[in-house]
Amino acid sequence: MRTRWFAVIAATLALVFGMSMQTLAQDSTPAMDNDNMAMDAGRPAHVHVGTCDAVGDVVIPLNNASAADSMTDAATPEVTSVATPGAAGGEETSSTVAEVPLADIIAGGHIVNVHESVEAIDIYVACGAVQGEVVDNVLTVALDEQNDSGLTGTAVFTDNGDGTTTIDLTISGGTEGTPEASPIS
């Protein structure tokens, strides 16, 4: 009897622990979840250390930018649309709440880097340095075209006053061609 209870308790703990680890893994990089095709839609973007000419490590993964008619869930801000990026002249957006104060992001020598797609992650299409004047708890960063992509945009950083920062990304423009690959540092 004692062995049976031990087996039941061990199985229950394994199940709970496994579910917890799965939840943590899914929450760590929601925009890059390969098990959920809706999450793969869109254009990946990240806050990196470095410059647009010398892109360093990712410090804040952003939710993928998708067509402006993307749907979001208030409980989970990740973009859930299956819209395809890259329509010429279309607008793509995303919103991410980062668990980092705006002052730390500005002080760290960071950039926002936007990639062509999940499949073409090595092709950079827009980039901007996270710098400038914060006005009313908001910093707007211009994202300049890279690799003849025709894409430009903005990243709006809003200090939420609770140690978090909301990062709203908007990308627009586009060309019919495919840009050349950028080296990944």
N, C-alpha and C positions, 0 to 999 in steps of 0.2 A: 504494500500500500504506500509506504514511504517513497519507494522508487518511482511509482506512478505519479505522485504529486510533484516530485522533483522534476520529472520529465515534462509535466504540464507547465510548471513554472518556467523551466528552461526554454520551452518552445514559445511561451508567451513573451518572455523577455527578448528572445531572438526576433520575433515578429515586430514588437514595438521598436526595438533598436534599429532593425532594418528599415522600417517605415520612416523613422526619424532621420536616418542617414539619407534616404531617398529624398525627403523634403529638403534637407539642407543642400544636397547636391543640386536640386532643381532651382532653389532660391539663389544660389551663388552666381549663376550666369544665365538669367532667364532669356536673354535675347539670343543665346547661342544653343538652346536646347534642341539637339538633333532628333529627339524622340517626338517632338511636337512640330509638325510642318508649319503650323500657323506662326510659331515663334521664329522660324527660319526666314519668313518672308521679310523683305525689306533690306535696308542698307545698314550694315553695322557701323557703329560709331563708338569712339572711346575717348576718354581723357587720358592722355599720355604725359609722361615727363619728356622734356626735350624741346626741340623746335620742329617746325614743319620740314626743315631740311635734314634734321637728324632726329627722327622719331625714336623715343625710348620706350620703356615698359608701360603697359596699361596700368593705370592706377584706379580708374573708375570705368567699368563697362557701362555703356549707355544702352537703352532699349533701341532696337532697330528702327530707323526712320522708314515709314511706309506712306503710301498715298494719303492725301489729306482726308479722305473719307474713312480712315482707319477707325476701328472701334476699340475703346479701352474699357476696362473694368475698374470701377472706383476702388475696389478692394485690392486689386493688383494692377499697378499702373503700366505694366508692360503692354506693348502694342500687340493686339491679337488678330489683326487683319491679315489676310493672305494676299494682299495687294502686291503686284510686281513692281519693283522700282524701275526708274529709268525712262519713263515715258517723257519724250521731249516736251519741255515747258511745264511739266507737272510739278506739284508741290508735295513734298514728303515731310512728315513731322514725327516727332517722338517726344515723350516726357519721361524723365527719370528722377526719382528722389534719391539723392546720394547721402549716405550717413557721414558726411564730412562738412564742417563749417565752410562757408564761402571764403573767409579770410585765409584758411589753410590752402584752399585750391589756388587762390590768387598768389600766395606767397611761394608756392612750390615750383615755379617755372614749368607750367603745364601748357598743353595744347589740346584742342579738340581735333580729332582726325576722323574723317568719314571715308569708308571703303566702298568700292563699287557694289559688292554683294557678298553674301556668305561664301559662295563658290569662288569669287575672285577677291578674296580678302587681301591679297598682296597688291591690289591696285588702289591707290589713294586718289580720291576724287575731289576732296575739299578739306581745308585745314585752316586753323586760326589760333593765334596765341591768346591764352587766357590772361589778359592784362587790361588795364584801363581804369576808369573812374567808376566807383560804385555810387549810383544815385538812387536814393530811396530803397536801399537793400537790393538793388538790381544791377548786374553787370551784363552788358550786351557785347558779344564778341563776334566780329565779322569772320565768316569762313570764306576763304578765297579759293578759286578754282585751282585744281592741280591736274597735271597730265592731260591738258586739253579736253577735260570732261565736260566743260560748259556748265558745271554745277557750282553754285555759290549759295551762301545762306547765312544764318545767324545761330548762335547758341546763346540763350538767355539764361543767366545764372541768377536765381532768386534765393537770398538768404531767408530761410523760414523762421529764424529766431530761436530754434530749438536744437541747434547743432547739426541740422540737415540743410541741404541745398537742393532746390528743384532746378533741373537743367532741361530747358525746352529747346529742341533742335528743329530748325526749319531749313530745308534744302530745296532749291528750285533751279530750273534751267534744264540743260541737257543737250546732247548732240546725238546724231544718228550713229556716229562711230564709237569704237571702243578705245578708251585711253590705253597708253602703254603702261606696263607694270612699273611700280616704284619699288626700289629695294626696301626690304624690311630690315630695320636695324636691330 
